[in-house]
């Protein structure tokens, strides 16, 4: 994915920058290197860096939970609609099979007509299943995009005053100090904003 490769490139760039700074500032006579930090204490190699656990935000963001509840209701309604039509079809197919076996059709042509009708009905049910699945997938993707958009919007506004050079998704961070983790702060603020919009 294009987005992933950009993030990996940025991570590699930061890693190289950190190694470069550590190498060229590590000329202490006792052989020990001193960490490079800004006054704020959250800078690496001259870069101010933080991260958020996006998956944790998605799981605990109240808007995401409300959207999930709404999605589940739609999913149950779609499943019920499909299940009812499928059950009706299966009863009709079983009745057709029974009637065919006991010779209940007056003519072979009539049996063929009934079979063709049932085949057509089954194709409609398969199509309905595909359409409902596609609708659910579209809703889920829309929900995910909205959550991501809200997160990005909040982080942009937050960073106007925080002035981080990079805010990473922790899925791309293998090791990082907890002091750089903004997840709780971001989640609390996003939930507060969401509650305010619900109360309007």
N, C-alpha and C positions, 0 to 999 in steps of 0.2 A: 504494500500500500504506500502511496506517495507520502501521506502524513507521517507514517511510521518511519520512513527513511529520513525525513527531515528531522524528526526527533532524535533518531540515532546519530545523525550527522552532528546535531547540536551537542549531544552528550559527548561524542568523541572529541569535538572541538574544545569543550570545557575541560575534559580530561587532559588533553594535550596542553591546554593553557595552564592548568594547575601544575602539571609536571614541569613545564617550562619555568614557571615562577618558583617552584620549590627548588629546582636545580640551580637557578641563578641567584637565589637569595639564601641558599644553604651553605654559604662559604664560611660558617662559624669555625673558629679555631678548635673548638672541642668536638667537631664533627657532627653536632646535633643541628637539625634544621628547626627553625622556629616557624610556626604556622602563620600564614598571612591572613590578617583579619582587619576589617574596617572598625571604626569606632562602635558601630552597632553590634559587632560580634557575629554577624551572620553573612560574612563575605568570604569567598574562596578565590584566591588568586586575583583579587581586585574586583571580582564579580559578586554581586549581591544575588544570592540564589535561595529559593524556597521550593517546596513541593506540596501538592495536595493529593490525597487518596481519592481519586475520582469515583472509584467503585463504592467506597464508603459513603461518599456524598449521595450517590444515586440511591443507595439502600436506605439512607436515613433522612433524605430530603422530603419534607412533608408533601410538597407538590408531586414528587415522584410516587409517593405512596397513594395519594388521591388518584393520580392517573392510572396507577396499577389496579386500584379497586374498580375504577370505571371500566378499564380494559377487561377485567375478569368478568364483570357483568355482561359485557357485550359478547365475550367468548362463550359464556354459559348460554346466552340467548341463541347464538349461532349454532352451538352444539345441539341445543334442544330442537331448533328448526330442522337441522340436518337429520338428527336422530329420529324425529317424528316421520319425516318423509321416507327415510330408509326403512323404518319399521313397517310402514304402510306398503311399500314396494315388496318387501320380503313376504308379507302375508299374501299379497296378490300373486307373487311368483309361486309360493307354495300351493295356493289354491289352483293355479293354472296347471302345475305339475300333477296334482292329484286328479284334476278333471281329465287331463290328457291320458293318464294311466288307466282310468276307468272307462275311457272312451266316451266322455261326456260331450264332445263336440260333434255336431251333426255332420260337418264336412271337414276335410283336411284343410281347405282354404280358410275356414273360420279359425282353426287352431293356429295356422300360420299368421293370420291377422292379429290374434291375441298375443302370440309370441313376439311379433314385431312391435306391438304397442308396449309390451313390457321391456323390450330391449331399449326402445326410445326413452322410456321412463327412467331406466337405469342410467342411461347416458346423461339425462337431465340431472339426476342426483349426483353423479360424478362431477358434472360441471358446477353444480351448486357448491359441492365440497371445495372445489378448486377456487371458486369465487370468494367463498367465505374465508378460506385460508389466506387468500391474497389480501382481503380487506383487513383481517387481523394483523397480518404482517405489516401492512401499510400504516395501521394505527400504531403498532409497536414502534416502528421506525420513526414515525412522527413524534411520538412521546419521547423517545431517546434523543432526537434532535432538539426538541424543545428544552429538555433538561440540560443538554450540553450547551445550548445557546445561552440559557440562563446562567450557567456556571461561568462561561467565558465572559458574558456581559458583566457579571459581578466582579470577576477577577480584574478586568480592565479598569473598572471604576475604583476598585480597591488599590490597584497598583499606581493610580494617579498620585496617591500620597505615599504609599509604601516604597515606590521606586525600586522594585526588584529588577535585575537584568533578565533573570529567567525564573519562571514558575513552572516546574515540571509536574507531570502526572506521575505519581509514585510507582505506577506500573512499569515505568522506564527507569526507575531509580533502584539499583540493587542494594546499596547501602547509603544511609544518610542519617545525620544526627536528628534526633527528635525535635531539637530546637528550631529546625528549618521546616517542620511540618505545620502547615497552616490549616489543616483539615477541620479541626474543631471550630476554630475561629470563623472560617468561611461558611461552614455548615450552619452554625448558630445564626450568623447574619442573614444567610439566604432564607432560613426558616422564618426569621423575624419579618423579613420583607414579604414573604409569601403570606404569612398570617395577616399582615397589614392589608394586602390586596384582597384577601377573602372577606375582611371585615367591612370593606367599602361598599 
